Amino acid sequence: MTMDRVVKILAGSMILVSVALAVWVSKWWLIWTAFVGVNLIQSAFTSWCPASGILAKFGIQGTCSIKK
C-alpha cells in the first residue's frame, strides 16, 4: 500500500471517528474534525504533511505526493 493511500485512509478514519464521537459523546469532538480538515488544506498549500513523516517512522514504505 502506498503512502498516499495510507494518509488518505488515516485522515478519513480520523474524521469518521471524530464525527461518531461528536454524535454519541460530546459536540466538542468536532474540534478534532476541524483540525484534520485544516491539516489537509495546509498540506495542499505547503506540500508538507506531518502524517507522512510519522508513518515513515512506523515503516510505511513508498512515496507520497505530499512531501515530508
C-alpha positions as CSV (number, residue, x, y, z in Angstrom):
1,M,0.0,0.0,0.0
2,T,1.4,3.4,-0.9
3,M,2.0,6.3,1.5
4,D,-0.7,8.3,-0.3
5,R,-3.4,5.7,0.4
6,V,-2.4,5.2,4.0
7,V,-2.5,9.0,4.6
8,K,-6.0,9.2,3.0
9,I,-7.2,6.2,5.0
10,L,-5.8,7.8,8.2
11,A,-7.4,11.2,7.5
12,G,-10.8,9.6,6.6
13,S,-10.8,7.4,9.6
14,M,-10.0,10.2,11.9
15,I,-12.9,12.3,10.5
16,L,-15.4,9.4,10.8
17,V,-14.3,8.6,14.4
18,S,-14.5,12.2,15.5
19,V,-17.9,12.7,14.0
20,A,-19.1,9.5,15.7
21,L,-17.7,10.7,19.0
22,A,-19.4,14.1,18.4
23,V,-22.8,12.4,17.9
24,W,-22.5,10.0,20.9
25,V,-20.3,11.7,23.4
26,S,-19.8,15.4,23.0
27,K,-20.0,18.0,20.3
28,W,-16.5,19.2,21.4
29,W,-15.1,16.3,19.3
30,L,-15.9,18.3,16.2
31,I,-12.7,20.3,17.0
32,W,-10.8,17.2,16.0
33,T,-12.7,17.1,12.7
34,A,-11.8,20.8,12.1
35,F,-8.1,20.1,12.9
36,V,-8.0,17.3,10.4
37,G,-9.6,19.5,7.7
38,V,-7.2,22.4,8.4
39,N,-4.3,20.0,8.2
40,L,-5.5,18.7,4.8
41,I,-5.8,22.2,3.5
42,Q,-2.4,23.2,4.9
43,S,-0.8,20.2,3.3
44,A,-2.3,21.0,-0.1
45,F,-0.8,24.5,0.0
46,T,2.6,23.7,1.6
47,S,3.2,20.2,0.3
48,W,4.2,19.2,3.8
49,C,2.2,16.5,5.7
50,P,3.0,15.6,9.3
51,A,1.3,12.3,8.9
52,S,3.6,11.1,6.2
53,G,6.7,11.7,8.4
54,I,5.1,9.8,11.3
55,L,4.0,6.9,9.1
56,A,7.5,6.7,7.6
57,K,8.9,6.2,11.1
58,F,6.4,3.3,11.5
59,G,7.9,1.6,8.4
60,I,5.3,2.5,5.8
61,Q,7.2,2.3,2.6
62,G,6.6,4.2,-0.7
63,T,6.5,7.7,-1.9
64,C,3.9,10.3,-1.1
65,S,2.8,13.1,-3.4
66,I,2.8,15.2,-0.3
67,K,6.4,15.6,0.8
68,K,7.6,15.2,4.4
